[in-house]
Amino acid sequence: MAKVNLIGVRNLDFQAADGKMIQGVKIFFSHDDPNVKGQITENKFISSAACGNMGITFDDLVSHIGEVLDIDVDFNGKIIGISEAV
Protein backbone atom coordinates (compact mmCIF):
# COMPACT_ATOMS: atom_id res chain seq x y z
CA MET A 1 0.00 0.00 0.00
CA ALA A 2 1.30 3.42 -0.91
CA LYS A 3 0.26 6.85 0.31
CA VAL A 4 -0.24 9.27 -2.58
CA ASN A 5 -1.50 12.82 -3.05
CA LEU A 6 -4.30 12.76 -5.64
CA ILE A 7 -3.73 15.77 -7.89
CA GLY A 8 -5.97 15.08 -10.88
CA VAL A 9 -8.48 12.76 -12.56
CA ARG A 10 -9.32 12.39 -16.27
CA ASN A 11 -12.36 10.52 -17.60
CA LEU A 12 -11.51 8.42 -20.67
CA ASP A 13 -14.00 7.07 -23.22
CA PHE A 14 -12.67 6.68 -26.78
CA GLN A 15 -11.99 4.22 -29.57
CA ALA A 16 -8.33 3.23 -29.98
CA ALA A 17 -6.66 2.88 -33.39
CA ASP A 18 -7.26 -0.89 -33.27
CA GLY A 19 -11.01 -0.31 -32.83
CA LYS A 20 -11.06 -1.30 -29.15
CA MET A 21 -13.06 0.93 -26.82
CA ILE A 22 -11.08 2.44 -23.95
CA GLN A 23 -13.23 3.35 -20.96
CA GLY A 24 -12.07 4.27 -17.49
CA VAL A 25 -10.21 6.97 -15.62
CA LYS A 26 -6.63 8.10 -15.43
CA ILE A 27 -5.52 9.32 -12.03
CA PHE A 28 -2.58 11.67 -11.50
CA PHE A 29 -0.76 11.64 -8.18
CA SER A 30 2.44 12.54 -6.39
CA HIS A 31 4.31 10.64 -3.70
CA ASP A 32 7.61 10.42 -1.88
CA ASP A 33 10.45 8.56 -3.57
CA PRO A 34 13.78 7.85 -1.87
CA ASN A 35 15.66 8.75 -5.07
CA VAL A 36 13.99 12.15 -5.50
CA LYS A 37 14.29 15.36 -3.52
CA GLY A 38 10.68 16.34 -2.95
CA GLN A 39 8.05 14.19 -4.63
CA ILE A 40 7.66 12.32 -7.90
CA THR A 41 4.51 12.47 -10.06
CA GLU A 42 2.91 9.54 -11.83
CA ASN A 43 -0.36 8.50 -13.42
CA LYS A 44 -2.24 5.22 -13.69
CA PHE A 45 -5.18 4.07 -15.79
CA ILE A 46 -8.09 2.30 -14.09
CA SER A 47 -10.60 0.59 -16.39
CA SER A 48 -14.33 1.12 -15.90
CA ALA A 49 -14.62 -2.56 -14.94
CA ALA A 50 -11.91 -2.19 -12.27
CA CYS A 51 -13.60 0.95 -10.93
CA GLY A 52 -16.85 -1.00 -10.68
CA ASN A 53 -15.10 -3.85 -8.86
CA MET A 54 -13.67 -1.35 -6.35
CA GLY A 55 -16.99 0.48 -5.99
CA ILE A 56 -15.58 3.84 -7.10
CA THR A 57 -16.70 6.31 -9.74
CA PHE A 58 -15.10 9.22 -11.56
CA ASP A 59 -17.06 11.62 -9.33
CA ASP A 60 -15.87 9.78 -6.18
CA LEU A 61 -12.27 10.31 -7.28
CA VAL A 62 -12.85 13.96 -8.20
CA SER A 63 -14.18 14.60 -4.71
CA HIS A 64 -10.82 13.43 -3.28
CA ILE A 65 -8.53 15.67 -5.37
CA GLY A 66 -6.04 17.30 -3.01
CA GLU A 67 -6.29 14.52 -0.43
CA VAL A 68 -3.89 11.77 0.62
CA LEU A 69 -5.10 8.31 -0.40
CA ASP A 70 -3.86 4.75 0.09
CA ILE A 71 -3.44 2.87 -3.19
CA ASP A 72 -3.05 -0.91 -3.41
CA VAL A 73 -1.53 -2.45 -6.54
CA ASP A 74 -1.16 -6.06 -7.69
CA PHE A 75 2.07 -7.71 -8.84
CA ASN A 76 1.58 -6.22 -12.32
CA GLY A 77 1.27 -2.68 -10.96
CA LYS A 78 -2.50 -2.44 -11.61
CA ILE A 79 -4.54 -0.59 -9.01
CA ILE A 80 -6.76 -2.97 -7.04
CA GLY A 81 -7.81 -0.69 -4.20
CA ILE A 82 -8.13 2.97 -3.30
CA SER A 83 -9.10 4.25 0.12
CA GLU A 84 -8.76 7.32 2.31
CA ALA A 85 -5.41 7.34 4.10
CA VAL A 86 -5.46 6.67 7.80
Secondary structure, DSSP 4 states (H G I P E B T S, - for coil): -EEEEEEEEEEEEEE-TTS-EEEEEEEEEEEE-TTSSSEEEEEEEEEHHHHHHHT--HHHHHTTTTSEEEEEE-TTS-EEEEEE--
